[in-house]
Amino acid sequence: MFPLIAFLFLVVSIVEIYLLIQVGQVIGAGWTIFLVVLTAVIGVALLKRQGLSTLNRAQQKMQHNELPAREILEGMGLVVAGALLLTPGFFTDAVGFFLLFPPTRIWLVHALASRLVTSASIRMHSHRPHDHDIIDGVKYHKDE
């Protein structure tokens, strides 16, 4: 897992530097810095709005004694989006905005949740005792 994360960190850094240089050559360094700061400010404002909406939905579910599992996963997506939006660069901002957009975030949450459920069920199935070791029955007391 660590080599994958290190590789992604390296690739994303190279892509960000390349994009910043390319945009800077076209519109200038000052405007590039302005755009990076502007996307961060807009992203944080949208993040706050989406976060409060997700929090409200989670609170409503908890008031109805329901587990806010989807909202928890969406909240984790929003945390990642916030980190990406605060990271200087256009590529990370694009991915961060992708996670802020509710339809894409919900799609990603469903994909992640189904993968987690499938993975958990496979692990549970592999650790389950053999069916021939289980005997179903009813225990009766002598008094009955």
Beta strands, then each sheet from edge to edge (+ up, - down):
end
